[in-house]
Every structure is written in C-alpha cells, then in structure tokens.
Amino acid sequence: MADQIYYQFPIELIKGVFNDSKKKQEFLNEILYYSIFAFSEELKNKNEYEENDIQRFNASAKLLNVSLGNLENAYRIGETKYYEHSGNKCLVNLNNDIFWQFYKEEKSDFDWRCLIAFLAIKSIIGRKKYTKTNNTFLLSRMAGFSATNEDHGIKLTRYQLDKIKTELQLNWHIVYHGRNTRGFFVGINISLEDLMLDSETKKKSNREKALREQKNILYMKTMEKLKKI
C-alpha cells in the first residue's frame, strides 16, 4: 500500500449531510465501510485473499489500516451501500488523514461545509489538474448530485460561499481563478500561476475561435446578399 491511503466513494453518499438530514457520523461510517467493501471486491476479482467474503472484508480493512469494532455491522453497511450505488460512476476520494480528523475530532459547522465543498470540487476535477465550473454545479455536487440540479437545496449566500472558497484556497490546497469569466477555474496539484496561464490562454483561444466563427457567418450572409444584387 502507498503511504497515503485514500477512501474512495460515490459523491451520492454526501446527500443530506449539508442540511443535517443525514447524520455526519453515519456519512463517515458509510465512506469507510463502502471503501473497504469496494477494496475487498477488487481483491476478490484478482483472486487474492481467498477467504469468505466477510473475512476478505476484514483483511481489506487491515490493509487500509482500519480496525473494525463491529465487523458484521461494518460489512453489512459496506455491502449495502456498494450495491445501492453500483451504477453511480461519479467517485471522489478523501485521504485518511482528513477523514480521521473529522471522525475523531469535534468540528464546527463551517469545517463541515468546507469538507463538503472540498469533496464536491474534487469530484468535479476528477483526474484532471483543473477544470472550469460554476456555482450551480458546485452546489449540486455539494448536495450529492452527479449532474447539475437547479433544485439542489443548498442554501448559501454569496458571502458564505465566497468564505468557503477562500478557506479552501488558504488551507485545503485548492487553487481558484475566476476573473472576468462566467464560472471559475479550479484545480488541485497545480500552481496558481500555471492555472492562470492555462485558463487565460484557453479563454483567449476561445475568444479568437468565436471571432472567426462570427466573421465566417457574417461573410456568408454578405455573399448571399451580393447574389441578390
């Protein structure tokens, strides 16, 4: 195993956490048990650890440095959530350091809002270094939806959302750039300078393409008018 362990899970597990209709401890347990079960299925498919399913689940937990108090309950939750979300392809991962901080320590509501936004942004970026998105899509992912949903149910003022974005840039290694553009660019594992350069280059290229297309349309219209003269 790599030194840094990540727990991967479908973004849909986050539904209800922001508005407290789903208990935060329940959410964390589902992340953990889903990840262990998914890992045990990988081992099963590779014909590794040829125990029965629950023994393989326990072996997978140990490989992820997790000690399970109630093995049967953890297995039941992990199996249930794994198959409930088997068709959901929007996955996100959370490193075990952050996970256990939230699991073991008392966190403020603002800390939780930042965690949810962090996971939403990570799910949007996926395997890329950065991407362009907008507030509606971000809030939809924070509500646990894979696609944009105007009825996401996340109630935040512009000030509150900006405060979360600022905190993510200062302490969560999120890189953000949103000047003179609809939406914003956001990245991880990229410098702010590189993000600005890439995004501004892309914006310039898109403007030039739009200008060429506009000129081409006007040229065709002009030629049609000339045919009638």
C-alpha positions as CSV (number, residue, x, y, z in Angstrom):
1,M,0.0,0.0,0.0
2,A,1.1,3.6,-0.6
3,D,2.0,5.7,2.4
4,Q,-1.1,7.9,1.8
5,I,-4.3,6.0,2.0
6,Y,-7.5,7.3,0.2
7,Y,-11.1,6.2,0.8
8,Q,-13.0,6.3,-2.5
9,F,-16.8,6.5,-2.6
10,P,-19.6,7.8,-4.8
11,I,-20.5,11.5,-4.3
12,E,-24.1,10.5,-3.8
13,L,-23.2,9.4,-0.2
14,I,-23.0,13.1,0.6
15,K,-26.7,13.7,0.1
16,G,-28.3,15.2,3.2
17,V,-25.1,15.9,5.1
18,F,-25.1,19.7,4.4
19,N,-28.6,20.3,5.7
20,D,-28.3,17.7,8.5
21,S,-31.0,15.4,7.3
22,K,-28.2,12.8,7.3
23,K,-26.1,12.4,10.4
24,K,-22.4,13.2,9.9
25,Q,-21.2,10.2,11.7
26,E,-23.4,8.0,9.6
27,F,-21.9,9.6,6.5
28,L,-18.4,9.0,7.7
29,N,-19.2,5.3,8.5
30,E,-20.6,4.9,5.0
31,I,-17.5,6.3,3.4
32,L,-15.3,4.0,5.4
33,Y,-17.3,0.8,5.0
34,Y,-18.1,1.4,1.4
35,S,-14.3,1.9,0.7
36,I,-13.4,-1.2,2.5
37,F,-16.0,-3.3,0.7
38,A,-15.0,-1.9,-2.7
39,F,-11.4,-2.7,-2.0
40,S,-12.4,-6.3,-0.9
41,E,-14.2,-6.7,-4.2
42,E,-11.1,-5.7,-6.1
43,L,-9.1,-8.3,-4.2
44,K,-11.8,-10.8,-4.9
45,N,-11.7,-10.1,-8.6
46,K,-7.9,-10.5,-8.6
47,N,-8.3,-13.9,-6.8
48,E,-6.4,-12.6,-3.8
49,Y,-7.1,-13.4,-0.2
50,E,-9.3,-16.5,-0.9
51,E,-11.2,-16.3,2.4
52,N,-15.0,-16.0,2.5
53,D,-16.5,-12.5,1.9
54,I,-16.5,-11.2,5.4
55,Q,-13.0,-12.5,6.1
56,R,-11.8,-10.8,2.9
57,F,-13.6,-7.6,4.1
58,N,-11.7,-7.8,7.4
59,A,-8.4,-8.4,5.6
60,S,-9.1,-5.4,3.4
61,A,-9.8,-3.2,6.4
62,K,-6.4,-4.2,7.9
63,L,-4.7,-3.4,4.6
64,L,-6.2,0.1,4.9
65,N,-5.0,0.4,8.5
66,V,-8.6,0.3,9.8
67,S,-9.6,-1.6,13.0
68,L,-13.2,-2.6,13.0
69,G,-15.1,-2.8,16.2
70,N,-18.2,-4.5,14.8
71,L,-17.1,-6.5,11.8
72,E,-20.6,-7.8,10.8
73,N,-22.2,-4.4,11.0
74,A,-19.5,-2.7,9.0
75,Y,-19.7,-5.4,6.4
76,R,-23.5,-5.1,6.2
77,I,-23.3,-1.3,5.7
78,G,-20.4,-1.5,3.2
79,E,-22.1,-4.2,1.1
80,T,-25.5,-2.4,1.1
81,K,-24.0,1.0,0.1
82,Y,-21.8,-0.7,-2.5
83,Y,-24.7,-2.3,-4.3
84,E,-27.0,0.7,-3.8
85,H,-24.6,2.8,-5.7
86,S,-23.3,0.3,-8.2
87,G,-24.5,2.4,-11.1
88,N,-23.1,5.6,-9.9
89,K,-19.8,6.5,-11.7
90,C,-19.1,9.8,-10.0
91,L,-16.5,8.8,-7.4
92,V,-14.4,11.0,-5.2
93,N,-11.6,10.1,-2.7
94,L,-10.7,11.5,0.7
95,N,-7.3,10.9,2.3
96,N,-7.3,9.1,5.6
97,D,-5.6,12.0,7.5
98,I,-8.6,14.3,6.8
99,F,-11.1,11.5,7.3
100,W,-9.9,10.6,10.7
101,Q,-9.6,14.3,11.8
102,F,-13.3,14.6,11.1
103,Y,-14.1,11.2,12.6
104,K,-12.3,11.7,15.9
105,E,-12.3,15.4,16.5
106,E,-15.1,17.9,17.1
107,K,-15.5,20.1,14.0
108,S,-17.5,23.3,13.5
109,D,-20.4,23.6,11.0
110,F,-18.0,25.8,8.9
111,D,-15.4,23.0,8.9
112,W,-18.0,20.6,7.7
113,R,-19.2,23.0,5.0
114,C,-15.6,23.3,3.8
115,L,-15.2,19.5,3.8
116,I,-18.3,19.1,1.7
117,A,-17.3,21.8,-0.8
118,F,-13.8,20.2,-0.9
119,L,-15.2,16.8,-1.9
120,A,-17.6,18.4,-4.4
121,I,-14.7,20.3,-6.1
122,K,-12.5,17.1,-6.1
123,S,-15.3,15.2,-7.7
124,I,-15.7,17.9,-10.4
125,I,-12.0,18.0,-11.2
126,G,-11.7,14.2,-11.3
127,R,-8.4,13.1,-12.8
128,K,-7.6,16.5,-14.3
129,K,-5.4,19.1,-12.7
130,Y,-8.0,21.7,-13.1
131,T,-11.3,22.4,-14.8
132,K,-13.9,25.1,-15.3
133,T,-17.2,25.0,-13.4
134,N,-19.8,27.3,-11.9
135,N,-21.6,27.8,-8.6
136,T,-24.7,25.9,-9.6
137,F,-22.7,22.8,-10.4
138,L,-20.6,23.1,-7.3
139,L,-23.7,23.4,-5.1
140,S,-25.3,20.4,-6.9
141,R,-22.3,18.3,-6.1
142,M,-22.3,19.5,-2.5
143,A,-25.9,18.2,-2.4
144,G,-24.8,14.9,-3.7
145,F,-26.0,15.1,-7.3
146,S,-23.8,13.9,-10.2
147,A,-25.3,16.3,-12.7
148,T,-26.4,20.0,-12.4
149,N,-29.6,20.2,-10.4
150,E,-31.2,23.6,-10.0
151,D,-33.2,22.2,-7.0
152,H,-30.0,21.2,-5.2
153,G,-31.4,22.6,-1.9
154,I,-28.1,24.1,-0.7
155,K,-28.9,27.5,0.9
156,L,-25.8,29.7,1.0
157,T,-25.5,33.4,0.4
158,R,-22.8,34.7,-2.0
159,Y,-20.8,35.9,1.0
160,Q,-21.0,32.4,2.7
161,L,-19.9,30.6,-0.4
162,D,-17.1,33.0,-1.1
163,K,-15.9,32.5,2.5
164,I,-15.8,28.7,1.9
165,K,-13.9,29.2,-1.3
166,T,-11.4,31.4,0.4
167,E,-10.8,28.9,3.2
168,L,-10.3,26.1,0.7
169,Q,-7.6,28.1,-1.0
170,L,-5.9,29.0,2.2
171,N,-5.9,25.6,4.0
172,W,-7.2,22.9,1.7
173,H,-4.8,23.2,-1.3
174,I,-7.5,24.3,-3.7
175,V,-6.4,26.6,-6.5
176,Y,-9.0,29.0,-7.7
177,H,-9.2,31.6,-10.5
178,G,-12.4,33.4,-11.6
179,R,-11.6,36.8,-13.1
180,N,-13.7,38.2,-15.9
181,T,-15.3,34.9,-16.8
182,R,-18.6,33.1,-16.4
183,G,-18.0,30.5,-13.8
184,F,-14.5,29.9,-12.4
185,F,-11.4,27.7,-12.9
186,V,-10.5,25.4,-10.0
187,G,-7.6,22.9,-9.6
188,I,-5.6,20.7,-7.3
189,N,-1.8,19.9,-7.7
190,I,-1.3,22.9,-9.9
191,S,0.2,26.3,-9.1
192,L,-1.9,29.4,-9.2
193,E,0.4,30.8,-11.8
194,D,0.0,27.8,-14.1
195,L,-3.7,27.7,-13.6
196,M,-4.0,31.4,-14.5
197,L,-1.8,30.9,-17.6
198,D,-3.6,27.9,-18.8
199,S,-7.1,29.3,-18.2
200,E,-6.3,32.7,-19.7
201,T,-4.7,31.1,-22.7
202,K,-7.8,28.9,-23.1
203,K,-10.1,32.0,-22.8
204,K,-8.1,33.8,-25.4
205,S,-8.2,30.9,-27.7
206,N,-12.0,30.6,-27.3
207,R,-12.5,34.3,-28.0
208,E,-10.4,34.0,-31.1
209,K,-12.4,31.0,-32.2
210,A,-15.7,32.8,-31.6
211,L,-14.4,35.8,-33.5
212,R,-13.5,33.6,-36.5
213,E,-16.9,32.0,-36.4
214,Q,-18.7,35.3,-36.2
215,K,-16.7,36.6,-39.2
216,N,-17.5,33.5,-41.2
217,I,-21.2,33.8,-40.5
218,L,-21.2,37.5,-41.5
219,Y,-19.2,36.7,-44.6
220,M,-21.7,34.1,-45.7
221,K,-24.6,36.5,-45.1
222,T,-22.7,39.1,-47.1
223,M,-22.2,36.8,-50.0
224,E,-25.9,35.8,-50.0
225,K,-26.8,39.5,-50.2
226,L,-24.4,40.0,-53.1
227,K,-26.1,37.2,-55.1
228,K,-29.3,39.2,-55.0
229,I,-27.7,42.4,-56.3
